[in-house]
Amino acid sequence: MLVENNVPLQSCNTFGIVAKAHTLVRAHSALEIHDLIEGGKLAGQPVFVLGGGSNIVLTGDVKPVVLKMEIKGLRLVEETDKHWIVEAGAGETWHDAVAWTVEHGYPGLENMALIPGTVGAAPVQNIGAYGVELQDRFDSLDAIDLVTGQDFRLDAAQCAFGYRDSVFKHAPQAPQHDGDLPRGMGLAGRAVITHVRFRLSKHWKPELGYADLERKRVELGVESPTAAQIFEWVCAIRRAKLPDPAVIGNAGSFFKNPTVTPDQCVDIIAREPKIVHYPMPDGSIKLAAGWLIDACGWKGKTIGKAGVYEKQALVLVNRGSGEDSVTGGEVMTLAKAIQTSVYERFGIRLEPEPVVV
């Protein structure tokens, strides 16, 4: 286990923001995390868990202990008549894990190809794309309580998945008395995920509900695409629309797609007939945040060194480079200006996806 001090984090966040970690620990196994806890090195200290750094905005140096998850491993752990159960280490790159499942004949994750970040961060955010969310393919996860050192396992219900939400995004309720443990199931800052398992159906069917995928299917004349074909289509679509963080710093989709009631949607459509919207299983209507931002004229605009990507208004990008990089403050100034514009025009409050540190 490697413990470092005053570590530059520019290469550890996909926005490329210049910042440092006062203390950074690279964990390659659950055993190393247990040693860290049992050795008292985390006693009383706040901890910030870092994966691929693809969903964070650093607004300054990070004072909590940064626990960088680098646990690797991909394997089939169980096979039933109906499912394959595949396990991945929290430090695996998400896209690499998806590619591995497709290559080994375990379909189901292909719609989520090229989502940046690591496997361990995927349940925290309940990531999703092109009609599939992590919760749809989730089996269970292993985690460690950073206070007690206790190992525990959670199933989907215990993770309390919601739209880009889970129990890992909510802080525990404060204890009623000094010395009491936190109450409630909030696990933000309290636990770290070490392994994630996916339940992938042997009765797989392609998910083609999004227009971009259906358009690809028609263009190529493919009646029944394979998981590998969908994987390639999703990669091509995302590469055409979204900037590669290795070339242009960004944190992917910056805002969540807002949901409204059917009545609210009817009212908005009356004013904005072209608004992009999708009905949800619970009866609500999801609006395309990128469309709302584009309609307010933000595509291609900049504030300082923070900009809105020319090809996709949902993505904020780094217009600087090296030491002259964008700051977290510039990113959040731009984000707040966009939120104000969208609220003033549509009466809708956009919620950022990334964690602001």
VENWODA-V443701 format. One record per pair of residues at least 12 apart in sequence whose ideal C-beta (glycine too) atoms are under 10 Angstrom apart, sorted by the first residue. I is the first residue (numbers start at 1). GAP is how many residues later the second one is. D is the distance in Angstrom with one decimal. If there is no record, write none. Layout:
# VENWODA-V443701
i=(I/I)
gap=(GAP/GAP)
d=(D/D)
This chain:
# VENWODA-V443701
i=(1/1/1/1/1/1/1/1/1/1/1/1/2/2/2/2/2/2/2/2/3/3/3/3/3/3/3/4/4/4/4/4/4/4/5/5/5/5/5/6/6/6/6/6/6/7/7/7/7/7/7/7/7/7/7/7/8/8/8/9/9/9/9/9/9/9/9/9/9/9/10/10/10/10/10/10/11/12/12/12/12/12/12/12/12/12/12/13/13/13/13/13/13/13/13/13/13/13/13/13/13/14/14/14/14/14/14/14/14/14/14/14/14/14/14/14/14/14/15/15/15/15/15/15/15/15/15/15/15/15/15/15/15/15/15/15/15/15/15/15/16/16/16/16/16/16/16/16/16/16/16/16/16/16/17/17/17/17/17/17/17/17/17/17/17/17/17/17/17/17/17/17/18/18/18/18/18/18/18/18/18/18/19/19/19/19/19/19/19/19/19/19/20/20/20/20/20/21/21/21/21/21/21/21/21/21/21/21/22/22/22/22/22/22/23/23/23/23/23/23/23/23/23/23/24/24/24/24/24/24/24/25/25/25/25/25/25/25/25/25/26/26/26/26/26/26/26/27/27/27/27/27/27/27/27/27/27/27/28/28/28/28/28/28/28/29/29/29/29/29/29/29/30/30/30/30/30/30/30/30/30/30/31/32/32/32/33/33/33/33/33/33/33/33/33/33/34/34/34/34/35/36/36/36/36/36/37/37/37/37/37/37/37/37/38/41/42/42/42/42/42/42/43/44/45/45/45/45/46/46/46/46/46/46/47/47/47/47/47/47/47/47/47/47/48/48/48/48/48/48/48/48/48/48/49/49/49/49/49/49/49/49/49/49/49/49/49/49/49/49/49/50/50/50/50/50/50/50/50/50/50/51/51/51/51/51/51/51/51/51/51/51/51/51/51/51/51/51/51/52/52/52/52/52/52/52/52/52/52/52/52/52/52/53/53/53/53/53/53/53/53/54/54/54/54/54/54/54/54/54/54/54/54/54/55/55/55/55/55/55/55/55/55/55/55/55/55/55/55/55/55/56/56/56/56/56/56/56/56/57/57/57/57/57/57/57/57/57/57/57/57/57/57/57/57/57/58/58/58/58/58/58/58/59/59/59/59/59/59/59/59/60/60/60/60/61/62/63/64/64/65/66/67/67/68/68/69/69/69/69/69/69/69/69/69/69/69/70/70/70/70/70/70/71/71/71/71/71/71/71/71/71/71/71/71/71/72/72/72/72/72/72/72/72/73/73/73/73/73/73/73/73/73/73/74/74/74/74/74/74/74/74/74/74/74/74/75/75/75/75/75/75/75/76/76/76/76/76/77/77/77/78/78/78/79/79/80/80/81/82/82/82/82/82/83/83/83/83/83/83/83/83/83/84/84/84/84/84/84/84/84/84/84/84/84/84/85/85/85/85/85/85/85/86/86/86/86/86/86/86/86/86/86/86/86/86/87/87/87/87/87/87/87/87/87/88/88/88/88/88/88/88/88/88/88/88/89/89/89/89/89/89/89/89/90/90/90/90/90/90/90/90/90/90/90/90/90/90/91/91/91/91/91/92/92/92/92/92/92/93/93/93/93/94/94/94/94/94/94/94/94/94/94/94/94/94/94/94/95/95/95/95/95/95/95/95/95/95/95/96/96/97/97/97/97/97/97/97/98/98/98/98/98/98/98/98/98/98/98/98/98/99/99/99/99/99/101/101/101/101/101/102/102/102/102/102/102/102/103/103/105/105/105/105/106/106/106/106/106/106/107/107/107/107/107/107/107/107/107/107/107/107/108/108/108/108/108/108/108/108/108/108/108/108/109/109/109/109/109/109/109/109/109/110/110/110/110/110/110/110/110/110/110/110/110/110/110/110/110/111/111/111/111/111/111/111/111/111/111/111/111/111/111/111/111/111/111/111/112/112/112/112/112/112/112/112/112/112/112/112/113/113/113/113/113/113/113/113/113/113/113/114/114/114/114/114/114/114/114/114/114/114/115/115/115/115/115/115/115/115/115/116/116/116/116/116/116/116/117/117/118/118/119/119/119/119/119/119/120/120/120/120/120/120/120/120/121/121/121/121/122/122/122/122/122/122/122/122/123/123/123/123/123/123/123/123/123/123/123/123/123/123/124/124/124/124/124/124/124/124/124/124/124/124/125/125/125/125/125/125/125/125/125/126/126/126/126/126/126/126/126/126/126/126/126/127/127/127/128/128/128/129/129/129/129/129/129/130/130/130/130/130/130/130/130/130/130/130/130/131/131/131/131/131/131/131/132/132/132/132/132/133/133/133/133/134/134/134/134/134/134/135/135/135/135/135/135/135/135/136/136/136/136/136/136/137/137/137/137/137/137/138/138/138/138/138/138/138/138/138/138/139/139/139/139/139/139/139/140/140/140/140/140/140/140/140/140/140/140/141/141/141/141/141/141/141/141/141/141/141/141/141/141/141/142/142/142/142/142/142/142/143/143/143/143/143/143/143/143/143/143/144/144/144/144/144/145/145/145/145/145/146/146/146/146/146/147/147/147/147/147/147/148/148/148/150/151/152/152/153/153/154/154/154/154/154/154/154/155/156/158/158/159/159/159/160/160/160/163/163/163/163/163/163/163/163/164/164/164/164/164/165/166/166/167/167/167/167/167/167/167/168/168/168/168/168/168/168/168/168/169/169/169/169/170/170/170/170/170/170/170/171/171/171/171/171/171/172/172/172/172/172/172/172/172/173/173/188/200/204/204/205/206/206/206/206/206/206/206/207/207/208/208/208/208/209/210/210/210/211/212/212/212/212/212/212/212/213/213/213/213/213/215/215/216/216/216/216/216/216/216/217/217/217/219/220/238/238/240/240/241/241/241/241/241/241/242/242/242/242/242/243/243/243/243/243/243/243/245/245/247/248/248/248/248/248/248/248/249/249/249/249/249/249/249/249/249/249/249/250/250/250/250/250/250/250/250/250/250/251/251/251/251/251/251/251/251/251/252/252/252/252/252/252/253/253/253/253/253/253/253/253/253/254/254/254/254/254/254/254/254/254/254/254/254/254/254/254/254/254/254/255/255/255/255/255/255/255/255/255/255/255/255/255/255/255/255/255/255/256/256/256/256/256/256/256/257/257/257/257/257/257/257/257/257/257/257/257/257/257/258/258/258/258/258/258/258/258/258/258/258/258/258/259/259/259/259/259/259/259/259/259/260/260/260/260/260/260/260/260/261/261/261/262/262/262/262/263/264/264/264/264/264/264/265/265/265/265/265/265/266/267/268/268/268/268/268/268/269/271/271/271/272/272/272/272/272/272/274/274/275/275/275/275/275/275/276/276/276/276/276/276/276/277/287/287/287/287/288/288/289/289/289/289/289/289/289/289/290/290/290/290/290/290/291/291/292/292/292/292/292/292/292/292/292/292/293/293/293/293/293/293/293/293/293/293/293/294/294/294/294/295/295/295/295/295/296/296/296/296/296/296/296/296/296/296/297/297/297/298/298/298/298/298/298/298/299/299/299/299/299/300/301/301/301/301/302/302/302/302/302/302/303/303/303/303/303/303/303/303/303/303/303/303/304/304/304/304/304/304/304/304/304/305/305/305/305/305/305/305/305/305/305/305/305/306/306/306/306/306/306/306/306/306/306/306/306/306/306/307/307/307/307/307/307/308/308/308/313/314/314/314/316/316/316/316/316/316/316/316/317/317/318/318/328/328/328/331/331/331/332/332/332/335/335/335/335/336/336/338/338/339/339)
gap=(24/25/26/27/28/30/31/32/34/35/38/40/22/23/24/25/26/30/66/68/20/21/22/23/33/38/62/17/19/20/21/22/62/64/15/16/17/18/19/14/15/16/17/18/55/12/13/14/15/16/17/18/19/55/59/61/12/13/16/12/15/41/44/47/49/52/53/57/59/348/43/48/239/312/313/315/42/12/38/39/40/41/44/46/50/54/56/37/39/40/41/42/43/44/45/232/236/238/315/341/344/38/39/40/41/42/102/103/230/231/232/234/235/236/237/238/304/340/38/39/40/41/42/43/230/233/234/235/236/237/291/301/302/303/310/311/312/313/316/339/37/42/229/230/232/233/234/301/302/304/305/306/309/310/36/39/40/41/42/43/232/234/301/303/308/309/310/311/312/313/314/340/40/43/302/304/305/306/307/308/309/310/37/39/40/41/42/43/306/308/309/338/38/40/41/42/46/27/29/37/40/41/42/43/44/45/46/47/39/40/41/42/43/44/18/19/22/24/39/40/41/42/43/44/24/26/38/41/42/43/44/16/17/22/25/40/41/42/43/44/24/40/41/42/43/44/65/22/40/41/42/43/44/63/64/117/165/167/40/41/42/43/44/61/63/41/42/43/44/60/62/165/41/59/60/112/113/114/121/162/164/165/163/35/38/39/34/36/38/110/111/113/116/118/159/161/110/115/116/117/114/29/31/108/110/113/107/108/109/110/111/112/113/155/111/24/22/23/25/104/105/107/104/103/18/19/20/101/16/17/18/19/100/143/17/18/19/20/99/100/142/143/144/145/14/15/16/17/18/19/20/141/307/309/15/16/17/18/19/20/41/71/72/75/97/119/139/140/142/143/144/12/16/17/18/19/20/68/70/71/307/16/17/18/19/39/40/41/42/43/65/66/67/68/69/70/71/73/142/16/17/39/40/41/42/43/64/65/66/67/68/69/193/15/63/64/65/68/192/198/304/39/40/61/62/63/64/67/71/191/196/197/198/300/60/61/62/63/66/69/70/72/109/196/197/198/199/297/298/299/300/61/65/195/272/298/299/300/301/194/197/249/259/269/270/271/272/273/274/275/278/295/297/298/299/300/269/270/273/296/297/298/299/268/269/270/271/272/273/297/298/267/268/269/297/296/295/294/125/293/81/291/79/125/23/50/20/21/22/23/49/50/51/52/123/124/125/19/20/21/22/48/50/17/18/19/20/21/47/48/49/71/121/122/123/124/16/17/18/19/20/21/24/47/14/15/16/17/18/19/24/46/121/122/12/13/14/15/18/22/23/25/26/27/30/45/12/13/14/25/29/120/122/25/28/29/30/124/62/118/120/61/119/121/27/123/119/122/121/117/118/119/120/121/23/25/56/115/116/117/118/119/120/17/20/21/22/23/24/55/114/115/116/117/118/120/21/54/55/112/113/114/115/14/15/18/20/22/23/51/53/110/111/112/113/114/32/52/53/54/55/108/109/110/111/12/13/30/31/32/34/53/107/108/109/110/29/30/31/53/104/105/106/107/28/29/30/31/32/33/51/52/53/102/103/104/105/106/27/28/29/103/104/26/27/28/30/103/104/23/24/25/26/15/18/19/20/21/22/23/24/25/26/27/28/33/40/102/14/17/18/19/20/21/22/23/136/140/143/22/23/12/15/21/22/25/99/101/12/13/14/15/16/17/21/24/100/129/133/136/137/14/15/129/132/136/36/97/99/126/130/124/125/126/127/128/129/130/125/128/95/97/122/123/92/94/95/96/98/121/30/93/94/95/97/98/99/119/120/121/123/124/24/28/29/90/91/92/93/94/96/97/99/119/13/23/25/27/28/89/91/118/122/20/22/94/96/97/115/116/117/118/119/120/121/122/123/124/125/17/18/19/20/21/22/25/26/95/96/97/98/99/102/116/119/120/122/123/15/16/17/18/19/20/21/22/24/25/119/122/16/17/117/118/119/120/121/122/123/124/125/15/117/120/121/122/123/124/125/128/130/138/12/13/14/19/119/123/127/137/138/122/126/128/129/134/135/136/134/135/75/78/15/22/74/76/77/79/21/23/48/72/73/74/75/76/47/72/75/234/12/15/16/19/44/71/74/76/12/15/17/18/20/31/33/36/38/43/44/45/70/73/17/35/40/41/42/43/44/45/63/64/69/231/36/39/40/41/43/44/228/229/230/12/30/33/34/35/36/37/38/39/40/42/43/37/125/226/33/35/36/81/105/108/109/123/124/77/78/79/80/81/82/83/100/103/104/107/108/75/76/77/78/79/82/147/75/77/78/98/102/28/29/30/31/22/25/27/32/62/64/21/24/25/26/27/28/30/31/20/25/62/63/65/71/19/60/61/62/63/64/16/17/18/21/23/28/58/59/60/61/16/17/57/58/59/60/61/13/14/15/16/18/19/55/56/57/58/59/12/13/14/15/17/18/25/27/50/52/53/54/55/56/57/12/50/51/52/53/54/55/16/25/44/47/48/49/50/51/52/53/46/47/48/49/50/36/42/45/46/47/41/43/44/45/46/25/34/35/42/43/44/33/42/43/41/43/35/39/42/44/12/13/14/31/33/37/39/42/43/27/29/26/28/34/25/26/27/93/94/95/96/117/121/123/188/89/92/93/187/189/91/21/22/17/18/19/20/21/23/24/17/18/19/20/21/22/23/24/25/17/18/19/186/14/15/16/17/18/19/20/13/15/16/17/18/19/12/13/14/15/16/17/18/19/12/13/167/27/22/23/19/16/18/19/20/21/23/24/20/23/16/17/22/25/69/24/27/68/65/21/22/24/25/26/28/29/12/17/20/21/24/18/22/13/14/16/17/18/20/21/12/13/16/14/13/14/74/71/72/49/68/70/71/73/74/67/69/70/72/73/66/67/68/69/72/74/75/72/73/70/59/61/67/69/70/71/73/56/57/67/68/69/70/71/72/76/77/82/57/59/62/65/66/67/68/76/81/104/64/65/66/67/80/101/102/103/104/60/62/63/64/101/102/36/37/59/61/62/63/99/100/101/35/36/39/54/55/59/60/61/62/63/77/80/81/84/96/98/99/100/34/35/37/38/58/59/60/61/80/83/84/87/94/95/96/97/98/99/30/33/58/94/95/96/97/19/20/21/29/30/31/32/33/34/35/57/93/94/96/26/27/28/29/30/31/34/84/88/90/91/92/93/18/19/21/23/25/26/27/28/89/17/24/25/26/27/86/87/88/22/23/24/17/21/22/23/22/20/21/23/82/83/84/12/14/19/20/21/22/19/80/17/19/24/78/79/80/16/74/75/76/15/19/20/23/73/74/17/21/12/13/16/17/20/71/12/13/14/15/16/18/19/14/55/59/61/63/25/26/24/25/49/53/59/61/62/64/18/19/22/23/24/25/22/23/21/22/46/49/50/51/53/54/56/58/15/19/20/21/22/23/45/46/48/49/57/14/18/19/20/18/46/47/50/51/17/41/42/44/45/46/47/48/49/50/16/44/48/15/18/36/39/40/43/44/12/13/14/15/16/13/12/33/36/37/14/15/17/24/28/32/13/16/23/27/28/29/30/31/32/33/34/35/15/16/22/23/25/26/27/29/30/12/13/14/15/16/19/20/21/22/25/26/29/12/13/14/20/21/22/23/24/25/26/27/28/29/31/12/13/19/23/24/27/26/27/30/25/24/36/39/14/15/16/18/19/22/36/38/14/17/12/13/26/28/29/21/23/25/20/22/24/15/17/19/21/14/16/12/14/12/13)
d=(6.6/7.0/6.5/7.3/8.5/8.9/4.1/8.4/6.4/6.6/9.5/9.4/8.3/7.1/4.6/9.0/8.6/9.2/9.2/9.4/6.8/7.5/5.2/8.2/8.4/7.4/9.0/7.8/7.4/4.8/7.7/7.8/9.2/9.5/9.2/8.3/6.8/5.8/7.8/5.5/7.6/6.7/8.5/8.9/8.7/9.8/6.2/4.6/8.5/8.0/4.2/9.8/9.6/9.3/7.5/9.1/5.7/8.2/9.6/5.5/7.9/8.1/7.4/9.3/6.4/8.3/6.8/7.5/9.5/9.5/9.6/8.9/9.2/8.6/8.6/6.8/8.5/8.3/6.4/9.6/8.4/4.7/9.1/9.2/9.9/8.2/7.1/8.4/8.8/3.7/7.8/9.3/5.6/8.1/5.8/9.2/8.3/7.9/9.4/9.6/8.9/7.0/5.7/4.4/8.3/8.4/6.0/8.3/9.7/3.8/8.4/9.8/6.4/6.5/5.9/7.7/9.1/9.7/8.0/8.7/9.8/7.6/6.4/7.4/7.9/9.9/4.7/6.3/5.3/9.9/9.2/8.3/8.4/5.6/8.2/6.8/9.9/7.9/6.8/8.3/9.6/10.0/7.8/9.6/8.8/3.4/8.7/9.7/5.0/7.8/7.6/8.6/5.2/7.3/9.3/8.7/7.0/4.6/8.3/9.6/7.6/9.5/7.5/9.3/6.0/6.3/6.6/5.4/9.7/9.2/7.5/9.6/8.3/9.6/9.1/8.6/6.3/8.9/5.2/8.9/7.7/9.4/9.9/4.2/8.1/6.3/5.4/6.5/9.7/9.1/7.5/8.3/9.4/9.2/4.7/7.3/9.6/8.1/8.2/9.6/7.3/4.8/8.7/8.6/8.1/4.1/9.9/8.5/6.6/6.7/5.5/8.1/7.9/8.1/8.9/10.0/8.4/9.8/8.9/8.9/8.4/4.9/6.7/9.5/9.6/8.0/8.5/7.8/4.4/8.1/6.0/7.8/8.8/8.9/9.7/6.4/7.0/5.3/6.8/9.9/9.6/9.4/8.5/4.9/8.5/5.4/9.2/9.4/6.0/6.9/5.9/6.3/6.6/8.8/8.0/9.7/7.9/8.4/9.8/9.0/5.1/6.2/7.5/9.2/7.5/9.0/6.0/9.2/9.5/8.8/9.7/8.2/7.0/9.5/9.3/7.4/9.4/6.4/7.3/9.1/4.6/7.9/9.9/9.9/9.4/8.7/7.5/8.9/8.8/9.9/5.4/8.0/8.2/9.8/6.4/7.1/7.0/5.7/9.8/8.3/9.6/8.8/7.9/9.7/8.8/9.0/7.5/8.5/6.6/7.9/8.0/4.1/9.5/10.0/6.0/7.9/9.9/6.3/8.4/6.2/8.2/9.3/9.2/9.5/9.3/6.8/5.3/9.5/9.9/7.7/3.9/7.2/9.6/6.3/5.7/5.0/7.9/5.4/5.5/9.6/6.4/8.8/9.7/7.6/5.8/8.7/4.4/7.1/5.2/7.0/9.5/7.8/9.0/6.6/9.5/9.7/8.1/5.1/8.2/6.4/9.0/7.7/8.4/8.5/8.6/8.9/9.4/8.3/8.7/5.1/8.0/8.6/5.3/6.7/4.7/6.9/9.8/9.1/9.7/9.0/9.4/9.9/7.8/5.4/9.2/7.1/7.3/9.7/9.3/8.8/9.8/5.8/3.6/8.0/5.2/4.1/8.8/8.5/9.0/9.8/9.1/8.9/9.9/6.7/7.6/9.8/6.2/4.3/4.5/9.4/9.1/6.7/9.1/8.9/9.0/8.1/9.0/9.3/9.2/8.6/10.0/9.8/8.7/8.4/3.7/4.1/8.1/7.6/9.7/6.8/8.8/6.1/6.1/8.5/9.9/7.9/6.0/9.9/6.4/8.4/6.2/8.9/9.6/5.9/7.0/9.4/9.8/9.9/6.5/4.9/6.2/9.9/9.6/6.9/9.1/5.6/5.0/7.7/5.6/6.5/8.8/9.8/8.9/9.6/9.7/4.9/9.4/10.0/5.3/6.5/8.3/8.0/5.0/7.3/4.9/6.9/8.8/5.0/9.2/9.9/9.7/8.5/5.2/7.7/3.5/6.0/9.9/8.3/6.8/6.2/6.5/9.0/6.9/8.6/8.0/9.7/6.0/9.7/8.1/8.7/9.5/9.5/8.0/6.2/8.2/9.8/8.4/4.7/4.8/9.6/6.5/9.0/5.0/8.4/6.9/7.7/7.8/8.5/8.5/4.1/9.4/8.9/9.8/9.2/4.0/4.9/4.4/7.9/9.3/8.9/7.5/9.9/9.7/9.2/5.7/7.2/8.7/4.7/9.0/5.5/5.8/9.6/9.8/9.6/7.3/6.8/4.0/9.4/8.6/7.1/9.9/9.7/10.0/7.6/7.3/7.5/5.3/7.4/6.3/8.1/6.1/9.9/4.9/8.1/8.6/8.9/5.5/8.2/9.3/9.6/9.8/9.9/9.9/9.4/7.4/10.0/7.2/9.6/9.1/9.4/6.6/8.7/8.4/9.2/9.6/8.7/9.2/8.3/7.5/9.0/10.0/6.6/5.8/6.9/9.4/9.3/8.2/9.3/5.1/6.2/5.8/6.3/9.1/8.4/8.8/8.4/4.7/9.1/8.5/9.9/8.3/7.9/4.7/8.2/6.9/10.0/9.3/5.5/8.7/5.6/7.2/5.8/7.7/8.3/5.8/8.2/5.6/9.0/8.6/9.3/8.4/9.2/6.7/4.9/8.4/6.2/9.5/8.6/9.2/9.5/8.8/5.7/7.2/4.7/7.9/8.0/8.8/9.2/4.4/8.7/8.9/10.0/7.0/5.6/7.8/7.6/8.9/6.7/7.9/10.0/9.9/7.3/5.9/8.3/6.3/5.6/2.8/8.0/9.1/9.5/8.6/8.7/9.0/7.7/5.1/5.3/6.3/6.8/5.9/7.4/6.7/9.0/10.0/6.4/4.6/8.2/9.9/9.6/8.9/8.5/7.8/6.1/7.7/9.0/7.5/9.0/8.7/5.5/7.2/5.2/6.0/5.6/9.2/7.6/5.8/7.4/9.6/9.9/9.9/8.7/6.1/5.3/6.8/7.5/8.7/9.9/9.9/8.5/9.8/9.5/8.9/7.5/9.7/8.8/5.3/8.6/8.7/8.6/6.6/9.1/6.1/5.1/8.1/8.0/9.5/10.0/9.7/10.0/7.2/9.2/9.7/7.2/9.5/9.8/7.3/9.2/9.5/7.4/6.7/8.5/9.3/9.0/5.5/5.5/9.9/8.8/4.9/9.3/8.1/9.2/9.7/10.0/8.4/9.3/8.1/4.8/9.6/9.1/9.0/8.6/9.9/6.5/8.0/9.0/4.4/9.3/8.6/7.8/3.4/8.3/8.4/8.8/7.9/8.2/5.0/7.0/8.3/3.9/6.2/9.8/6.1/9.9/9.0/7.4/9.7/7.7/8.7/9.7/6.0/6.6/7.2/8.5/8.6/9.0/8.4/9.5/8.5/8.5/9.6/9.0/4.7/7.5/8.6/4.6/4.0/8.8/8.8/6.5/9.4/8.3/5.9/4.2/6.0/4.0/9.4/9.4/9.5/8.8/5.3/9.1/9.3/8.3/7.8/9.3/6.5/8.4/9.4/5.9/6.4/6.7/5.1/7.5/9.8/5.9/8.3/7.3/9.7/8.3/9.6/7.7/8.0/8.9/8.3/5.1/8.4/9.0/4.5/5.3/9.8/9.5/7.3/8.3/9.2/6.6/5.3/9.5/9.0/4.5/7.3/7.9/9.5/9.8/5.4/8.3/5.9/9.4/9.4/8.3/10.0/7.3/9.4/9.9/9.1/9.4/6.1/8.8/8.1/5.5/9.5/8.0/9.5/9.7/9.9/9.5/8.3/8.3/5.2/9.4/8.5/9.1/9.7/7.7/4.4/7.3/8.3/6.8/9.1/8.1/9.7/9.8/5.2/10.0/8.9/9.4/9.7/8.9/6.5/9.5/8.3/6.8/9.7/5.7/9.4/8.4/9.2/5.9/7.7/5.8/9.1/6.8/6.4/6.0/9.9/9.2/9.5/9.1/5.7/9.0/4.2/6.2/9.2/8.6/7.2/9.0/9.9/5.6/7.9/7.3/8.6/7.6/7.4/9.5/9.1/8.6/10.0/8.0/9.5/4.7/6.7/7.1/5.8/6.0/5.3/9.4/8.9/7.7/9.5/9.8/10.0/8.2/7.8/8.6/7.2/9.6/7.9/9.9/9.0/6.9/8.7/7.8/4.8/10.0/7.3/5.9/8.4/9.0/5.9/8.0/9.0/9.9/4.6/7.7/4.1/5.4/7.9/9.4/5.4/9.1/9.7/10.0/9.8/7.6/9.8/8.0/8.9/9.4/9.3/7.5/9.0/8.6/8.3/5.9/7.6/9.9/4.0/8.7/9.7/10.0/8.5/9.4/9.4/9.8/9.4/10.0/8.9/9.8/9.9/5.0/6.4/6.3/8.5/9.6/8.2/5.0/7.2/7.4/10.0/7.7/7.8/6.5/6.9/7.6/7.7/8.3/4.1/5.8/3.9/8.8/5.6/6.4/5.1/7.7/8.7/8.8/9.0/8.0/5.0/9.3/8.5/6.9/5.5/8.5/9.4/9.2/7.2/9.9/9.4/9.9/5.4/8.1/6.6/4.7/6.8/10.0/8.4/10.0/7.2/5.0/4.4/7.9/8.3/9.9/8.4/7.6/9.4/4.6/6.2/4.9/6.3/8.6/9.6/10.0/6.5/5.5/8.4/6.2/9.6/8.5/6.6/5.5/8.8/9.5/7.7/6.1/6.1/6.0/9.8/7.6/8.5/9.8/6.6/8.8/8.2/9.5/9.9/9.3/8.3/9.7/7.7/9.3/9.3/9.3/7.6/9.3/9.3/8.8/9.2/8.9/9.8/8.9/7.5/9.9/9.4/9.2/9.9/6.8/9.3/9.6/6.8/8.0/9.8/7.2/8.7/9.6/8.2/9.9/9.1/5.3/8.9/8.5/5.9/9.1/8.5/9.5/9.3/5.2/6.4/5.2/8.3/9.8/8.9/10.0/8.5/5.0/6.0/9.3/8.8/7.0/9.3/7.3/8.4/8.7/5.8/8.3/8.1/7.8/3.8/7.4/5.6/10.0/10.0/8.8/4.9/8.5/4.8/6.4/7.9/5.6/7.7/4.3/7.0/7.7/8.1/5.6/9.6/9.0/6.6/9.4/9.6/9.4/6.6/9.3/9.6/7.1/5.3/7.9/7.4/8.4/5.8/9.9/7.6/10.0/7.5/7.8/9.5/8.7/9.4/8.9/8.9/9.5/8.1/8.6/9.6/5.0/9.4/9.3/8.5/8.5/6.9/6.0/7.3/7.4/9.4/9.1/8.8/8.7/9.2/4.5/9.0/7.7/7.1/8.7/8.9/7.8/9.7/8.3/9.7/9.7/7.7/9.6/9.4/8.8/5.6/5.0/9.3/8.5/7.6/7.6/5.9/8.9/6.1/5.8/9.2/7.8/8.2/6.5/6.0/9.4/9.3/9.0/9.9/9.1/7.6/9.0/5.1/6.6/8.5/9.6/9.6/9.9/9.5/6.4/3.1/8.8/8.0/8.3/7.1/6.9/9.7/9.4/7.0/9.7/5.4/6.4/4.6/6.6/9.9/9.7/10.0/8.1/7.1/9.1/9.4/8.3/9.2/7.6/4.7/9.4/9.9/8.6/6.7/9.5/7.4/8.1/7.7/7.8/8.3/4.8/6.5/9.4/9.8/5.8/9.1/8.5/9.5/9.0/8.9/9.5/9.5/6.3/6.3/4.6/9.4/8.4/9.1/6.5/8.4/8.7/6.1/6.1/6.6/4.4/8.1/8.6/7.3/9.4/6.2/9.6/8.9/7.8/7.6/8.0/8.6/10.0/4.4/6.5/5.9/6.3/9.4/9.5/6.6/9.7/7.2/4.8/7.6/5.5/9.4/9.4/8.2/5.1/6.2/6.0/4.9/8.2/9.4/9.1/8.5/9.1/9.6/9.7/9.8/9.4/7.5/5.2/9.2/6.3/7.8/8.8/8.9/5.2/7.3/6.3/7.3/9.7/9.5/6.6/8.7/4.5/6.5/5.2/7.2/9.7/8.3/6.8/5.3/8.3/6.3/9.5/9.5/7.2/8.2/6.4/7.2/8.3/6.8/7.6/6.0/9.6/9.2/7.6/9.3/9.9/8.5/8.7/5.9/8.9/8.7/4.1/9.4/7.5/9.1/8.9/9.0/7.5/9.6/6.4/8.1/8.0/9.5/9.2/8.3/9.8/9.8/9.1/8.9/7.1/8.6/7.3/8.1/8.3/6.5/7.7/6.3/7.6/7.8/8.3/3.8/9.5/8.1/4.3/8.7/9.6/9.7/8.7/10.0/8.3/6.9/9.7/9.6/8.1/8.3/5.6/9.4/8.0/8.8/5.8/8.9/9.4/9.8/9.6/5.9/4.8/3.6/8.1/7.7/8.8/8.3/9.2/9.1/8.9/5.0/9.8/7.9/5.9/6.6/7.2/7.0/9.4/4.0/6.5/9.7/9.7/5.7/9.5/7.8/6.4/7.7/8.8/8.8/4.1/8.6/8.7/9.3/8.4/7.2/8.1/8.6/9.7/7.2/9.4/4.1/5.8/9.8/8.4/5.7/8.4/9.4/7.8/9.8/5.8/9.5/8.6/8.2/5.5/6.8/8.8/8.3/8.1/4.4/9.7/9.9/8.5/9.3/8.2/8.9/8.9/9.8/8.9/5.7/9.6/9.1/7.6/9.8/9.6/9.7/6.2/8.9/10.0/5.5/4.4/9.4/9.7/6.5/9.5/8.0/8.4/6.9/7.4/8.2/3.8/8.8/7.1/7.6/9.4/6.6/4.5/3.8/8.8/7.6/7.0/4.0/7.4/5.7/8.9/9.6/7.2/6.8/8.7/5.1/8.1/9.3/9.0/4.2/4.7/8.4/7.1/4.2/8.1/9.7/4.6/9.7/8.4/9.5/9.7/7.5/7.3/9.9/7.4/8.6/10.0/9.7/9.3/9.7/6.1/9.7/6.1/6.6/8.2/9.4/9.0/9.4/9.9/9.1/8.1/9.9/7.3/7.8/9.6/8.7/8.8/8.4/9.8/6.6/8.4/5.9/9.0/9.0/10.0/9.4/6.9/9.7/8.6/8.2)
